């Protein structure tokens, strides 16, 4: 599965891969690419949540 987010305006302050497979939440830092994209490819993920989250420079809320 490929998850991709493209930012048209302001870039986020932080971004991370978010994983919760039932044993607690884990975050892994992601860098916004020069083409303003965040991309995440995942394979063989069982039940749970996988996604991308970010915070804006002003508010700290994604």
C-alpha positions as CSV (number, residue, x, y, z in Angstrom):
1,X,0.0,0.0,0.0
2,X,1.2,3.5,-0.8
3,X,0.1,6.5,1.2
4,X,1.0,9.9,-0.2
5,X,0.2,13.5,0.9
6,X,1.0,16.6,-1.2
7,X,1.2,20.0,0.4
8,X,0.1,22.9,-1.8
9,X,0.8,25.8,0.7
10,X,2.8,25.9,3.9
11,X,4.9,22.9,4.8
12,X,4.3,21.0,8.1
13,X,6.6,21.6,11.1
14,X,6.9,17.8,11.7
15,X,5.6,14.7,10.0
16,X,5.7,11.0,11.0
17,X,4.6,7.6,10.1
18,X,2.0,6.5,12.6
19,X,1.6,2.8,13.6
20,X,-0.7,1.2,16.2
21,X,-1.1,-2.5,15.8
22,X,-2.7,-3.0,19.2
23,X,0.4,-2.9,21.3
24,X,0.7,0.9,21.6
25,X,1.3,3.8,19.3
26,X,4.7,4.3,17.5
27,X,5.8,7.3,15.5
28,X,8.7,7.4,13.0
29,X,9.9,10.7,11.6
30,X,9.3,11.4,7.9
31,X,10.9,14.2,5.8
32,X,8.9,16.2,3.3
33,X,10.4,15.6,-0.1
34,X,11.6,18.5,-2.3
35,X,8.5,18.0,-4.5
36,X,6.3,18.8,-1.4
37,X,5.3,15.1,-0.9
38,X,5.2,12.8,2.0
39,X,5.2,9.1,0.9
40,X,4.9,5.9,2.9
41,X,4.9,2.4,1.5
42,X,3.9,-0.5,3.8
43,X,3.6,-4.2,3.2
44,X,2.1,-7.1,5.2
45,X,0.4,-5.0,7.9
46,X,-2.0,-6.9,10.0
47,X,-5.0,-5.5,11.9
48,X,-4.4,-2.0,13.3
49,X,-3.7,1.5,12.0
50,X,-0.9,2.8,9.8
51,X,-0.9,6.4,8.4
52,X,0.9,9.7,8.1
53,X,0.3,12.6,10.6
54,X,1.8,16.0,10.8
55,X,1.8,19.2,12.8
56,X,1.7,22.8,11.5
57,X,4.3,25.4,12.7
58,X,1.6,27.5,14.4
59,X,-0.7,25.2,16.3
60,X,0.9,21.7,16.9
61,X,-2.3,20.0,15.7
62,X,-2.5,17.7,12.7
